[in-house]
């Protein structure tokens, strides 16, 4: 299924900005509707104040091809879009006649580093996971009768 992927950037007070993944949409118009719905929820939740943490679209939407049936079903059943699954970068570009922008190198690098970090964390967890409990120490050797070395 061809759809539109929109990259997002998260802004967090006191921390700065970082890539925040991507959303998938059936049309370009759905991207604006998705953003409008998000801003409406934030305005209600924060009583009109700017939240400490929020996301915004970054760059132009990219036409992509998705093949995962669960993602296709979720997108088809959504009102105006869904967040991309997992921590993966956007799907590969679809073949299209129109010119589209590929995912930014910064976002792709961010996700690669994040995957490396997760792999290292898992390896460390495996390396420090206790295996079988340690064997009890052997019983003490009893002293021999009549063996006085004084």
C-alpha positions in Angstrom: 0.0 0.0 0.0 1.3 3.4 -0.9 1.0 6.1 1.8 2.6 9.2 3.1 5.3 9.2 5.8 5.9 12.3 7.8 9.0 12.7 10.0 8.6 14.4 13.4 10.8 16.3 15.7 10.2 16.4 19.5 11.0 19.6 21.4 11.4 19.2 25.2 11.9 22.2 27.5 15.4 22.0 29.0 16.6 19.2 26.7 16.3 20.6 23.2 15.1 18.8 20.0 15.5 15.2 18.7 14.0 13.1 16.0 10.6 11.6 17.2 9.9 9.0 14.6 7.3 9.2 11.8 3.6 9.0 11.1 1.8 7.3 8.2 -1.1 8.8 6.4 -3.5 7.8 3.5 -3.2 11.3 2.0 -1.3 14.5 2.4 -4.4 16.2 3.8 -4.5 13.7 6.6 -1.1 15.0 7.8 -2.7 18.4 8.6 -5.7 16.8 10.1 -3.4 14.6 12.3 -1.5 17.7 13.5 -4.7 19.6 14.1 -6.1 16.8 16.2 -2.9 16.5 18.2 -2.8 20.3 18.9 -6.5 20.2 19.9 -5.7 17.4 22.5 -2.7 19.3 23.8 -4.7 22.6 24.1 -7.3 20.7 26.1 -4.8 18.8 28.3 -2.6 21.9 29.0 -5.4 24.4 29.1 -4.0 26.4 26.1 -0.4 26.6 27.5 2.5 25.3 25.5 3.4 21.8 26.8 6.9 21.1 28.1 7.2 18.5 25.4 5.6 18.4 22.0 6.3 17.1 18.5 6.0 18.9 15.1 6.3 17.8 11.5 9.9 18.0 10.1 10.5 18.4 6.4 8.3 17.3 3.5 6.1 14.1 3.6 7.5 11.2 1.7 5.6 8.7 -0.5 6.3 5.2 0.8 5.3 1.6 0.2 4.2 -0.4 3.3 3.7 -4.2 3.2 3.1 -5.1 6.8 -0.5 -6.2 7.0 -1.0 -5.2 10.6 0.3 -1.7 9.8 -1.9 -1.5 6.6 -5.0 -2.5 8.6 -4.2 0.0 11.4 -3.7 2.8 8.8 -6.9 1.9 6.9 -8.9 1.9 10.2 -7.4 5.2 11.4 -9.1 8.6 11.0 -6.1 10.5 9.7 -3.0 8.5 10.4 -0.9 6.5 12.8 2.5 6.7 14.4 5.0 4.4 12.7 5.6 1.0 14.4 8.5 0.5 16.7 11.6 2.5 16.5 12.3 1.8 12.9 13.0 4.5 10.3 10.3 5.2 7.7 9.7 2.6 5.1 11.6 2.6 1.8 10.5 5.1 -0.8 7.8 3.9 -3.1 8.2 4.1 -6.9 6.4 7.2 -7.9 6.4 9.6 -10.8 6.5 12.6 -8.5 9.6 13.8 -6.8 9.7 13.0 -3.1 12.2 13.6 -0.3 13.9 10.6 1.3 14.1 10.3 5.1 16.8 12.7 6.4 20.2 11.1 7.1 20.0 12.5 10.6 16.8 10.5 11.3 18.2 7.3 9.8 21.5 7.7 11.8 19.4 8.3 15.0 17.5 5.1 14.6 20.7 3.1 13.8 22.3 4.4 17.0 19.2 3.7 19.0 19.2 0.1 17.7 22.9 -0.3 18.5 22.2 1.0 22.0 19.3 -1.5 22.4 21.6 -4.4 21.2 24.3 -3.4 23.6 21.9 -3.2 26.5 20.5 -6.6 25.7 24.1 -8.1 25.4 25.0 -6.6 28.8 21.8 -7.9 30.3 22.6 -11.4 28.9 26.2 -11.2 30.2 25.2 -10.3 33.7 22.2 -12.6 34.0 23.0 -15.2 36.6 23.2 -18.7 35.3 22.8 -21.7 37.7 23.3 -20.8 41.3 26.9 -21.3 42.5 27.8 -24.8 43.8 28.1 -24.9 47.6 31.6 -25.1 49.0 33.0 -28.6 49.6 32.6 -29.9 53.2 35.7 -29.3 55.4 38.2 -32.2 55.5 38.0 -33.8 58.9 41.1 -33.9 61.0 42.8 -37.3 61.3 42.8 -39.0 64.7 46.2 -38.9 66.3 47.7 -36.5 63.8 49.3 -34.0 66.1 51.8 -31.7 64.4 52.6 -29.5 67.3 
